[in-house]
């Protein structure tokens, strides 16, 4: 009877160790939230490729892709102001609050006024 008890205890310890390892791995995979979105033309709502988006408080910058999309990964919680700039457009700012979840914010830019 003692051998069965020893096997039972060993099995319980092995299962407990696996559960603990899985729990630690899951906790370490939790990532900080991100800020993403698109920079778009205010008149056409089309994405603006090559625009620059800056998080003013950290100085981090991101360039938009061919569709006007940008992303900042692993942003700490807090309040931020984003500035978007692109050639031929007036710059624009947007405020964002980051907590425990990813945030999406699109920024519309107005075309530069035509000079006379």
C-alpha positions in Angstrom: 0.0 0.0 0.0 2.9 2.4 0.7 4.1 2.3 -3.0 0.7 3.4 -4.2 0.7 6.3 -1.7 4.2 7.3 -2.9 3.1 7.2 -6.5 0.0 9.2 -5.7 2.0 11.9 -3.8 4.5 12.0 -6.7 1.7 12.5 -9.3 0.1 15.3 -7.2 3.5 17.1 -6.8 4.2 16.7 -10.6 0.8 18.2 -11.5 1.2 21.0 -9.0 4.6 21.9 -10.4 3.2 22.0 -14.0 0.3 24.2 -12.9 2.8 26.6 -11.1 5.0 26.7 -14.2 2.1 27.5 -16.4 0.9 30.3 -14.1 4.3 31.9 -13.9 4.7 31.8 -17.7 1.2 33.3 -18.2 2.1 36.2 -15.8 5.4 36.9 -17.6 3.6 37.1 -21.0 1.4 40.0 -19.9 2.4 43.0 -22.0 2.0 46.7 -21.4 -0.7 48.4 -23.4 -0.1 50.0 -26.8 -1.3 53.1 -28.6 -2.2 52.6 -32.3 -4.3 54.2 -34.9 -4.2 56.0 -38.3 -3.3 59.4 -39.5 -5.9 60.4 -42.1 -6.7 63.2 -44.5 -9.5 65.2 -42.9 -11.1 65.8 -46.3 -11.0 62.4 -47.8 -10.5 60.1 -44.7 -7.7 58.3 -46.6 -4.6 57.2 -44.7 -1.5 59.4 -45.0 1.6 57.4 -45.6 4.9 58.7 -44.2 3.4 60.9 -41.5 5.2 61.1 -38.2 3.4 60.6 -34.8 5.1 61.7 -31.6 4.3 61.0 -28.0 5.1 64.5 -26.7 5.8 63.4 -23.1 8.3 60.6 -24.0 9.7 61.8 -27.4 8.9 58.5 -29.0 8.1 58.7 -32.7 6.5 56.4 -35.2 6.1 56.7 -39.0 2.9 55.7 -40.7 2.8 52.8 -43.2 1.3 52.9 -46.7 -2.2 53.0 -45.1 -1.5 55.7 -42.6 -1.3 53.2 -39.6 1.0 53.8 -36.7 1.7 51.9 -33.4 3.6 52.4 -30.1 4.1 49.2 -28.2 4.4 48.7 -24.5 3.4 52.2 -23.4 3.2 52.9 -19.6 -0.1 53.9 -18.2 -0.7 57.7 -18.1 -2.0 60.7 -20.0 -0.3 61.5 -23.3 -0.5 64.1 -26.1 0.2 62.8 -29.6 1.3 65.1 -32.4 0.9 64.1 -36.0 2.8 65.8 -38.9 3.0 65.2 -42.6 4.2 67.2 -45.6 1.5 69.2 -47.1 -0.7 69.1 -44.0 -1.1 71.1 -40.8 0.0 69.3 -37.7 -2.6 68.2 -35.2 -2.6 67.0 -31.6 -4.7 64.4 -29.8 -5.0 63.5 -26.1 -5.1 59.9 -25.0 -5.4 58.1 -21.6 -3.7 54.8 -21.4 -4.6 52.3 -18.6 -4.5 48.5 -18.8 -5.8 48.1 -22.3 -4.7 48.9 -25.8 -5.9 52.3 -27.1 -6.7 53.2 -30.7 -6.8 56.8 -31.7 -7.0 58.2 -35.3 -5.7 61.7 -36.1 -7.1 63.8 -38.9 -4.9 66.3 -40.6 -6.1 69.3 -42.6 -4.3 70.1 -45.9 -2.0 73.2 -45.8 -3.7 76.3 -47.2 -2.7 77.0 -50.7 -0.4 80.0 -51.0 -1.4 82.9 -53.3 
